[in-house]
Amino acid sequence: LVFGVVVGAGKVTVLFLSWLNSALAALPLFTVLAVFVLVGLGMFLLPPVPGVPVYLTGGIIITQAAWTDLGFAWAVLLACLVCFGVKLLAIVMQQKLIGELLGRDPKVRHMVGVNSVAIMAVKRVLQLPGVSPAKVAILVGGPDWPTSVLTGILKLDVWAMLAGSLPVICLIAPTTAAGAFQLRASEGGSWEGTASLTLAAAALVQGGAFLGATYFINQASEYIKEHPEESKIDEDVADLEIKDANKNENFKVATAWHSKTFPSWMKYLLVTASLLMGASCYLVQLTPSKCFKPFEVTDSISCPSSTDSSSSVAVNCLDGNALSFVQPVGWLAVSMFSLACGLLQVFLKWADAETKQLIESNLRQNQP
């Protein structure tokens, strides 16, 4: 998960948005707005993609396209409003088109854990009337895709979710403005420092909302534990939980580390996978500069040199080869991660087969 978030949702997203920034640089404003809205929505519909890179890119792309016609200040305002609109539209699509459709399957509701205290607590908070601080904290502080999709799975009112999400403008505006301010960083003065300050303000908003969400969910969880009769259980999911509990017990028996039936080669495989996974996460988290070249949304993939004189923004370039963004140590980390995932799949296939065999054996023994 750590590797996927850092590399997949972080690095790959930045590369794509940098390419998009370059591709839209010379297009008219209307075309830029249309393409950005479509691409932004598409990215919001991908589970691992966070909203911050989208807002930063909007601040750069839209401000640059509208600067000449509207002036810098109005262009920044337009970028903030467009990013805000994209976020609200994404909330509706994630909830109605993904969450509600997935929520029809009891297996999905079971996987989400709709009968767990934590999810019941989230549902209880989000069902509160009006726009309460608790509701805002969860909707703004939670991760974009999982939060909106969960509201759909829980069949919550989309208009109430939109109302509770309106304060997200306090996160979107400074993030979008920070992207726009990077366009003027080459002018000197305080523009670069202002961009850093606005990003810090956005991080403070999101961090505060996340802490608030944690606090309010814990409060609601305590209430549910004290008043379990007020919580409605999903019966279809409860049936699956009973079956899953039996499977989990057999899984624990089949994969017991100290069991005589647990093969030594599987132990070596798991230890190897753990070491490879830990090492790959260590490299990308603690030594990112050795794994990846410095690169931001404002940089360019295709510029021919380290500094493109025709651009007032791009500083780091990849000479047209996006893969050169990954340095040798980075490729080592990716290789170790991939091998660890392959070994884990081998273990899971073996464990699944052993668990099924154990369940069938128990059923035969229980037959009269």
C-alpha angles and dihedrals in degrees: 000000000000092000092047093050096045098042105023103036095028114034100027092047091052091050093051094046091048089054090048090051091054094044094053097041096101100035125106120265097254092052091047091051093048094048093044093051092050094045092043092052091047091053093047088055090060111090100222098044114102123210099237097077090048092053092046091051092047089054090054102039101039096040091050092050095046100036097091096048101036106023125246100283095049091043090055090049090051091050091051092050094047092049089048091051092048090051093051092047090048090053090056093047094046092049101040104029099036112017100043093044093049091044091065089073113079089208090061092048089049092050090051090048101234090172094052120106093240095054091043087053091052090049092049092052095045092049092059112116119253129007103309125179089245093054092046092049093055096043095045101032097044124086112277106240101032093048097050094041090049091054088055093048089051090050094235123168109273094210091054089049091051091050091050090048096054093094087065084091085080087065098037098049099056093040092051091044090051089057091049093049090057087067088067098040091103090060089071122217118093101324096103092045090048090053090053092048094050091049089050089051090052091049089050091052094049094042092049091048091050092051089047091050090052091051096048093045090052090050092050091046091056090050092051091050090052094044106032091156090070093061119085115222120219100235095198090054091045090058090051090048090057092051091044092051090057091049092048092052091052090045090056091050093047093049100038105145096215095043116118089228094057104101120235093226089060091052091053090048093053094046090050092048091049093050092047093047093047092048093049092050090046091054098049094041103041102026104033094146090061092048102043136025116244106270136159136181089261092057125088134239096201106040111120100227142028090268122033108211092200092061128066092198114037115088107155119052136182100208091243095303112107091186090063085073086080113073125209092267088050092054088050089054092048091049093049091048092049093048091048090052090050092051091048090054090053090053093047092050091049093045092049092052092047091048093051091048091051093049091050090048091052091049092052091050092051094051114103 
